[in-house]
Amino acid sequence: MTQPADRLSAAFAALADPTRRAILARLSLGQTSVSELARPFAMSGPAVSKHLKVLEKAGLISRGREAQWRPAKLEAAPLKAVTDWLEDYRRHWEQSFDRLDGYLAELQNKKEV
Amino acid sequence: MTQPADRLSAAFAALADPTRRAILARLSLGQTSVSELARPFAMSGPAVSKHLKVLEKAGLISRGREAQWRPAKLEAAPLKAVTDWLEDYRRHWEQSFDRLDGYLAELQNKKEV
């Protein structure tokens, strides 16, 4: 990236990684330490820390101030911003499914006649 | 990226760019050509084509078969997948706002006493 990313772009970019999404899923159950987070992923502490830095920069998590422990905590505001952006597109997939429903109903009617 | 991205990661990565989100916003009004898309962005055709390739690879758009025109069309299914993923986190920001509401109500009560 050559220019500083806007908040929404930073959130989308941070979410574009399955490990980071899994970390957020774990944090949605409660705050925890890097070593606790590393365990289920069979990842090193530094590898997890690197992912946490991306998530923190995007505002998706915050870190505690305790020198050793520094628990990571989910911050939901950027997820809400992302959802709000997607909300404008809801009618598009709802229309797609309505068209499919209409088509299936039509097939059903033909069968019954 | 060193490994092929999963569908959800590809969608998030494609959305992590303000120009690509603006292109999707334009396509949500109806399918259109590369030259039509390029106009409001003051971008070259090749620059728009590059963005369209990323969006197409992520399944967010499809392209028509007409050799010259090849209109781009919004495809909503990946946006639905992204929204479905975010839905699990809705209670987190709703809780945050509930706590804020509670705090504001408390302040209001104190004022009224």
Interface residues (C-beta under 8 A of the other chain):
Chain A: A5 D6 L8 S9 A10 F12 A13 L15 A16 D17 P18 R21 L24 A25 S28 L74 A76 A77 L79 K80 V82 T83 W85 L86 D88 Y89 R90 H92 W93 Q95 S96
Chain B: A5 D6 L8 S9 A10 F12 A13 L15 A16 D17 P18 R21 L24 A25 S28 L74 A76 A77 L79 K80 V82 T83 W85 L86 D88 Y89 R90 H92 W93 Q95 S96
